Amino acid sequence: MTTPLAALLVEDSAGDAELILRSLRKAGFAVDAERVESAAQLAAALARRDWDIVLSDFSLPGFNAGAALALLRARGLDLPFIVVSANLGEETAVALMKAGAHDYVMKADLARLAPAVTREIKEATQRRAHRAAAEALRASEERWNFALEGAGYGVWDWDIGSGRVLYSACWTAMHGYGADEVEPSMAGRERLIHPDDLEGVRAALARHLGGAVQRYRNEHRARCKDGSWKWVLDNGMIVSRDAAGQPQRMICTHVDLSERKRAEDALRELNEQLESRVDERTRELRQAMEQIIESEKLASLGALVAGVSHELNTPIGNMVLAASALADQLREIGGAVDGARLTRSGLAQALAECRDASAIIVRNGNRASDLIDSFKRVSVDQTSQRRRRFDLRATVQDCLNALGAVTRRAKATVELDIPEGIEMDSFPGALEQILNNIIMNSVTHGFDGKSAGRIVLRARLSEGVVELDYTDDGHGIAQPLQHKVFEPFYTTKLGQGGSGLGLSIVHNLVQAIFKGRLRLESAPGQGVALHFTLPAVTPQS
């Protein structure tokens, strides 16, 4: 195979030129050659086409190899230049090499010419490739630097071996420094990092250099020329390694985070203010709720007082009536004795009437005493909220006794299906408040407009858990409203005396006091069923 070769010969001897070409063709070159003898001819040939190599005699009439080299350099051409001469001293050859000649060959030894041409063309090709790569890299870096600088990103370039660090103009301007006012070393860079952040920066760099993370990324404070500190983000990576794989160069971008940090601080301050306001409003709402709940308790006790007062009217009235009759009978007996009119049969009749009156007084007195005891237990439990052991049936019965007037006025019957012996270690006052609220809810809402109503209370104990079921046959609750009934202040009796807190308080007591669960089942026209699941022994808070 032949190798194409465009050769420009600076030679005044046609014979010598032919010998040179013959030597090249013999070595396998397909030579396309042109011979010139003057500077003008050389300039014209260079302007006319591209050449692979220039082969020049040392000395021509009015022209020489040095002048030919100068012409190539003036045009910025990097062509292999080999001096081919018959007589060339060593000092002259060295001078030509220093001037830019790549080699020299004696005409008496043309066997060396082809290898020299091959070598120089290869090296010229490598030089052109290197220049092209360098130019591409320079252009790429210019575009890269332009993009980064245009985006406001500073750049620092670290030669890891020497420790030298170069900074872009945007980097130095970002911190208020001039071009030569930042020490171009890693030690100088570290002196600009806040002391509290320096260890973190070093650790992040070490992780990246050690291969633990693919990229280096770190936020820290950097000192500005005016002595202030600016939050920045470093983001970079190793861009070159040596033959052993050790990092040689690292390039990082440098972003000003001041605006972001100010926004974060403002947001944090706003969140703190909002949290403070929410806490304040929550405390106010909690206090208001506690006051409302206390008011509800007092209203509940007021209803109990009114009910018990009504209940006590009947036995006390019976007792007063019987006592009056007994007093009248005793006066009649006394008068009969004084007037000697007392007969045996009259005395017997009078004693019988006295016994009946006494029985009425005792019976109604016991009834009044039982009502007062029930009221005392309920009121003490609800006001003190103390924990104690109690029998579930007895506590429920006390509450029903206190609400007897309310249920009778609503013509509601109450059925109690709770066996004796179910003991709870809990808060009876809270339980009585629950019962009071749900019974009043049935009377106020469930039985409103009905001629009568029916309430059933059932309970059972299973594995330390009391299942208490409350049902009524009232109007019931539509499905879309069932999730609202336990919400505070929700009521269908707005402006008619309803506070909307009854079932909300029930729900809160079940969860907060008893640590239990409450489930509602209802449908329009089918009444309400409330299922309470309460631990027999309330867990300690």
C-alpha positions in Angstrom: 0.0 0.0 0.0 1.1 3.5 -0.8 0.7 6.6 1.5 -0.4 9.8 -0.1 2.0 12.7 0.5 1.6 16.3 -0.5 5.2 17.6 -0.4 6.4 21.1 -1.1 10.1 21.1 -2.1 12.1 24.3 -1.6 14.9 23.3 -4.0 16.8 25.1 -6.8 18.2 21.8 -8.3 15.7 19.8 -10.4 18.1 16.7 -10.2 18.3 16.8 -6.4 14.5 17.2 -6.2 14.0 14.1 -8.4 16.4 12.1 -6.1 14.4 13.2 -3.1 11.0 12.2 -4.7 12.5 8.9 -5.9 13.6 8.1 -2.4 10.1 8.8 -1.0 8.3 6.8 -3.7 10.6 3.9 -3.1 9.6 4.0 0.6 5.9 3.7 -0.3 4.7 7.3 -0.6 2.5 8.4 -3.4 4.0 11.8 -3.7 2.2 14.9 -5.1 5.0 17.4 -5.1 5.7 21.0 -6.2 9.1 22.6 -6.3 9.7 26.3 -5.5 12.9 28.4 -5.5 12.0 31.7 -4.0 10.0 33.3 -1.2 7.3 34.5 -3.6 6.9 31.0 -5.1 6.8 29.5 -1.6 4.1 32.0 -0.4 2.0 31.4 -3.6 2.2 27.6 -3.1 1.3 27.8 0.6 -1.7 30.0 -0.3 -2.9 27.7 -3.1 -3.4 24.5 -1.3 -2.7 22.4 1.9 0.6 20.6 2.3 1.7 17.6 4.4 5.4 18.5 4.6 8.0 21.0 3.5 11.4 19.7 2.4 13.9 22.5 2.1 17.5 22.9 0.9 19.6 24.9 3.3 20.8 27.5 0.8 19.3 28.7 -2.5 20.3 31.8 -4.6 18.6 34.7 -2.8 16.7 32.4 -0.4 17.4 29.8 2.4 15.9 27.4 4.9 15.8 30.1 7.7 13.8 32.4 5.5 11.4 29.6 4.5 10.8 28.8 8.2 10.1 32.4 9.0 7.5 32.5 6.2 5.7 29.5 7.6 5.7 30.9 11.1 4.4 34.3 9.9 1.4 32.5 8.3 0.8 30.5 11.5 1.4 27.2 9.8 2.5 24.2 11.8 3.9 22.0 8.9 6.6 19.4 9.4 9.8 21.1 8.1 12.8 19.0 7.2 16.1 20.5 6.0 17.6 18.3 3.2 21.1 19.6 2.3 24.4 18.4 0.8 26.6 20.4 3.2 25.3 21.4 6.7 27.4 21.9 9.7 26.4 20.8 13.1 26.1 24.3 14.6 24.0 25.4 11.7 21.7 22.3 12.0 21.3 23.1 15.8 20.4 26.7 15.0 17.8 25.6 12.4 16.3 23.2 14.9 16.0 26.0 17.4 14.4 28.2 14.8 11.6 25.6 14.3 13.0 22.9 11.9 11.9 19.5 12.9 14.8 17.5 11.4 17.6 17.6 8.9 18.8 14.9 6.4 22.0 14.9 4.4 21.5 14.4 0.6 24.2 11.8 0.8 22.1 9.8 3.2 18.5 9.9 1.7 17.7 6.6 3.3 17.0 8.5 6.5 14.5 10.8 4.7 11.4 8.5 4.5 11.5 7.5 8.2 12.0 11.1 9.2 9.0 12.1 7.0 6.8 9.4 8.5 7.7 10.3 12.0 7.2 14.1 11.5 3.9 13.6 9.8 2.7 11.4 12.6 3.9 13.9 15.2 2.2 16.8 13.3 -1.0 14.9 13.2 -0.8 14.4 17.0 0.0 18.1 17.5 -3.1 19.1 15.4 -5.3 16.6 17.3 -4.0 18.0 20.6 -4.6 21.5 19.5 -8.1 20.7 18.3 -8.8 19.0 21.6 -7.3 21.9 23.5 -9.3 24.3 21.5 -12.5 22.3 22.0 -11.8 22.1 25.7 -11.1 25.9 25.8 -14.3 26.6 23.9 -16.2 24.2 26.2 -14.8 25.8 29.3 -15.6 29.2 28.0 -19.2 28.2 27.3 -19.3 26.4 30.7 -17.8 29.4 32.5 -20.1 31.8 30.7 -23.2 29.7 31.6 -22.1 29.5 35.3 -21.1 33.1 35.6 -24.3 34.2 33.8 -26.4 32.1 36.3 -24.6 33.8 39.2 -22.6 30.6 40.1 -19.0 31.1 41.3 -16.4 28.4 40.4 -13.4 27.2 42.3 -10.9 24.9 40.7 -8.6 22.8 43.0 -5.3 21.3 41.9 -5.3 18.6 44.6 -1.6 17.7 44.3 -0.3 21.2 44.7 -3.1 22.5 46.8 -3.6 25.5 44.4 -7.1 26.8 44.2 -8.3 29.2 41.4 -11.4 31.3 41.8 -13.7 32.6 39.1 -14.5 36.3 38.9 -18.1 35.6 40.0 -16.8 33.7 43.1 -14.6 36.6 44.3 -17.3 39.2 43.4 -19.8 37.2 45.4 -17.8 37.9 48.6 -16.7 41.4 47.7 -13.1 40.5 46.9 -10.9 41.8 44.0 -9.4 39.4 41.5 -6.1 39.0 43.5 -7.4 39.4 47.0 -8.1 35.8 47.8 -5.1 33.4 48.6 -5.1 30.8 45.8 -4.6 27.8 48.0 -6.7 25.3 50.0 -5.3 26.7 53.2 -6.5 30.2 52.1 -9.9 28.8 51.2 -10.3 27.2 54.6 -9.5 30.5 56.3 -12.6 31.9 54.7 -14.9 29.2 56.1 -16.7 29.8 59.4 -14.9 27.9 62.2 -18.1 26.2 63.2 -18.6 24.8 59.7 -15.0 23.9 58.8 -15.1 20.3 60.2 -18.3 19.6 58.3 -16.7 20.9 55.0 -13.6 18.8 55.6 -15.7 15.7 56.3 -17.8 16.2 53.2 -14.7 16.6 51.0 -13.1 13.5 52.6 -16.2 11.4 51.8 -16.1 12.5 48.2 -12.3 12.1 47.8 -12.5 8.6 49.5 -15.3 7.5 47.1 -18.1 7.3 49.6 -20.2 9.7 47.7 -20.3 10.5 44.0 -20.6 14.2 44.4 -19.3 16.7 47.0 -22.1 18.9 48.4 -22.0 21.1 51.4 -23.7 24.2 52.9 -21.6 26.5 55.0 -20.8 30.1 55.9 -18.0 31.9 54.0 -16.4 35.2 55.1 -16.9 38.3 52.9 -14.4 41.1 52.6 -16.4 43.3 54.9 -16.2 40.7 57.6 -19.8 39.4 57.3 -20.7 35.8 56.8 -22.6 34.5 53.8 -24.4 31.1 53.5 -23.2 29.3 50.3 -23.7 25.9 48.7 -20.6 24.1 47.3 -21.4 21.4 44.7 -18.7 19.7 42.7 -16.8 16.5 41.9 -13.4 15.2 40.8 -12.7 15.8 37.1 -9.4 14.1 36.6 -7.3 11.3 38.2 -3.8 10.0 37.7 -2.8 6.6 36.3 -3.2 5.1 39.8 -6.7 6.4 40.1 -5.8 9.1 42.7 -7.7 12.4 42.3 -5.8 15.2 40.7 -8.3 18.0 40.0 -11.7 19.0 41.4 -14.1 21.7 40.2 -16.9 23.0 42.3 -19.7 25.6 41.8 -20.4 28.1 44.6 -23.9 29.4 45.0 -25.1 32.3 47.2 -27.8 31.0 49.6 -28.4 34.3 51.4 -31.9 34.8 49.9 -32.9 31.3 50.6 -31.7 31.4 54.1 -33.5 34.7 54.7 -36.6 33.2 53.4 -36.2 30.1 55.6 -35.5 32.3 58.6 -38.6 34.4 57.8 -40.7 31.2 57.3 -39.3 29.7 60.6 -40.2 33.0 62.4 -43.6 33.0 60.9 -44.2 29.3 61.9 -43.1 30.1 65.4 -45.5 33.0 65.6 -48.3 30.9 64.2 -47.5 28.1 66.6 -47.5 30.6 69.4 -50.8 32.0 68.3 -52.3 28.5 67.8 -51.1 27.5 71.3 -52.6 30.6 72.7 -55.9 30.1 70.9 -55.9 26.4 71.9 -55.4 27.4 75.6 -58.2 29.9 75.3 -60.5 27.4 73.6 -59.6 24.7 76.2 -60.4 27.1 79.0 -63.7 28.1 77.3 -64.5 24.4 76.8 -63.7 23.6 80.4 -65.9 26.5 81.5 -68.7 25.3 79.2 -68.4 21.8 80.5 -68.5 23.0 84.1 -71.6 25.0 83.2 -73.0 21.8 81.7 -72.3 20.0 84.9 -74.0 22.7 86.9 -76.9 22.7 84.6 -77.1 18.9 84.9 -77.0 19.2 88.7 -79.6 21.9 88.5 -81.8 19.5 86.5 -81.2 16.8 89.1 -82.1 19.3 91.9 -85.3 20.2 90.2 -86.1 16.6 89.5 -85.4 15.5 93.1 -87.4 18.4 94.5 -90.4 17.4 92.4 -89.9 13.8 93.5 -89.7 14.8 97.2 -92.9 16.8 97.0 -95.1 13.7 96.9 -93.7 11.7 99.9 -93.2 14.9 102.0 -96.8 16.0 101.2 -98.1 12.6 102.1 -96.1 12.7 105.4 -97.5 16.2 106.3 -101.0 15.0 105.5 -100.6 11.8 107.6 -99.0 13.7 110.4 -101.9 16.2 110.5 -104.4 13.4 110.5 -102.5 11.7 113.3 -102.4 14.9 115.3 -106.2 15.4 114.8 -106.9 11.9 115.9 -104.7 12.2 119.0 -106.6 15.4 120.0 -109.9 13.6 119.6 -108.7 10.8 121.8 -107.5 13.3 124.4 -110.9 15.1 124.4 -112.7 11.8 124.7 -110.6 10.9 127.7 -111.1 14.3 129.4 -114.8 14.1 128.9 -115.0 10.5 129.9 -116.5 9.7 126.6 -113.8 7.2 125.5 -115.2 3.7 124.8 -113.3 0.6 124.1 -114.5 0.4 120.5 -113.7 4.0 119.9 -110.2 3.6 121.3 -109.6 0.6 119.1 -110.7 2.5 116.0 -108.6 5.5 116.9 -105.5 3.4 117.4 -106.0 1.7 114.0 -106.2 5.1 112.3 -103.1 6.2 114.2 -101.2 3.1 113.0 -102.3 3.7 109.4 -101.1 7.4 109.6 -97.8 6.3 111.2 -97.3 3.7 108.4 -97.9 6.3 105.8 -95.3 8.6 107.5 -92.7 5.9 107.7 -93.2 4.7 104.1 -93.0 8.2 102.6 -90.1 9.1 104.9 -88.1 6.1 103.7 -89.0 7.0 100.1 -87.8 10.6 100.7 -84.6 9.3 102.4 -83.8 7.0 99.5 -84.3 9.8 97.0 -82.0 12.1 99.0 -79.3 9.4 99.3 -79.4 8.8 95.5 -79.1 12.5 94.9 -76.3 12.9 97.4 -74.3 10.1 95.8 -74.8 11.5 92.3 -74.0 15.1 93.2 -70.9 14.1 95.2 -69.7 11.9 92.3 -70.2 14.5 89.7 -68.7 17.4 91.6 -65.7 15.6 93.0 -64.9 13.3 90.1 -63.1 11.0 92.5 -62.2 7.5 91.6 -63.6 4.6 93.6 -64.9 1.1 93.3 -68.7 1.0 92.7 -71.4 -1.4 91.6 -72.5 -0.6 88.1 -76.2 -1.4 88.6 -76.5 0.6 91.8 -74.8 3.7 90.2 -77.1 3.5 87.2 -80.1 3.1 89.4 -79.1 6.2 91.5 -78.9 8.2 88.3 -82.3 7.0 87.1 -83.8 7.8 90.4 -82.5 11.4 90.2 -83.9 11.7 86.6 -87.2 10.0 87.5 -89.2 13.3 87.2 -87.6 14.0 83.8 -88.5 10.6 82.3 -92.0 10.5 83.7 -92.7 14.0 82.3 -91.7 12.7 78.9 -93.8 9.6 79.5 -90.7 7.5 79.0 -90.2 4.1 80.6 -86.7 3.0 81.5 -85.8 -0.7 81.6 -82.7 -1.7 83.5 -81.1 -5.0 82.4 -77.8 -4.9 84.4 -77.0 -7.8 86.7 -75.8 -7.1 90.2 -72.1 -7.7 91.0 -70.5 -5.9 88.0 -67.9 -3.8 89.9 -65.9 -1.1 88.3 -62.8 0.7 89.6 -63.3 4.0 87.9 -65.1 7.4 88.0 -68.8 7.1 88.8 -69.4 10.8 88.5 -68.2 10.7 84.8 -70.5 7.7 84.2 -73.5 9.5 85.8 -72.8 12.5 83.6 -72.7 10.3 80.5 -76.0 8.7 81.5 -77.6 12.1 82.3 -76.5 13.5 78.9 -77.7 10.6 76.8 -81.0 10.3 78.7 -81.6 14.1 78.3 -80.7 13.8 74.7 -83.3 11.1 74.2 -85.9 13.1 76.0 -85.1 16.4 74.2 -84.5 15.1 70.7 -85.6 11.4 70.4 -89.0 11.7 72.1 -89.8 15.2 71.0 -93.4 15.2 69.7 -93.9 11.6 70.7 -96.6 10.5 73.1 -94.3 8.1 74.9 -90.8 6.6 74.8 -88.8 3.6 75.8 -85.2 3.4 77.0 -83.3 0.2 77.7 -80.0 -0.1 79.5 -78.1 -3.4 79.3 -74.6 -4.4 80.5 -72.3 -7.4 80.7 -68.8 -8.0 81.9 -66.4 -10.0 79.8 -62.6 -10.4 80.4 -62.3 -7.2 82.3 -64.3 -5.1 79.8 -67.8 -3.7 80.5 -70.1 -3.7 77.5 -72.9 -1.1 78.2 -75.6 -0.7 75.6 -78.1 2.2 75.6 -81.1 2.1 73.2 -84.2 4.3 72.7 -87.1 4.1 70.3 -87.0 7.8 69.4 -86.9 9.5 66.0 -83.4 8.2 65.2 -80.6 10.1 63.3 -80.2 10.3 59.5 -77.0 8.7 58.2 -75.5 12.0 56.8 -75.8 13.6 60.3 -74.4 10.7 62.4 -70.7 11.8 62.1 -71.7 15.3 63.3 -73.5 14.4 66.6 -70.2 14.1 68.6 -68.9 17.4 67.3 -68.9 20.3 69.8 -71.8 22.8 69.5 -73.7 20.7 66.9 -77.4 20.8 67.7 -80.7 20.6 65.9 -82.2 22.7 68.8 -80.2 25.9 68.1 -81.9 28.8 69.9 -84.2 26.4 71.8 -82.0 25.6 74.8 -79.7 23.1 73.1 -76.0 23.7 73.6 -74.7 21.1 71.2 -72.3 19.8 73.8 -74.2 16.8 75.3 -72.9 14.0 73.1 -69.6 15.8 72.5 -69.0 15.6 76.3 -70.1 12.0 76.3 -67.6 11.1 73.6 -64.7 13.0 75.3 -65.5 11.4 78.7 -65.5 7.9 77.2 -62.1 8.4 75.6 -60.3 10.7 78.0 -61.6 9.4 81.4 -62.5 5.8 80.8 -60.0 5.1 77.9 -62.9 3.3 76.2 -64.7 3.4 72.9 -68.2 4.5 71.8 -70.1 3.4 68.7 -73.4 4.8 67.4 -76.0 3.0 65.4 -79.2 4.7 64.2 -81.6 5.1 61.4 -84.6 7.5 60.9 -87.6 6.2 62.8 -85.7 3.4 64.5 -84.2 5.1 67.5 -80.6 5.3 68.6 -78.2 2.7 69.9 -75.1 3.7 71.8 -72.5 0.9 72.5 -70.0 1.7 75.2 -66.8 -0.4 75.7 -65.3 0.5 79.0 -62.4 -1.2 81.0 -63.7 -2.4 84.3 -60.6 -1.0 85.8 -59.8 2.3 84.2 -56.0 2.6 83.3 -54.0 5.1 85.2 -53.3 8.2 83.1 
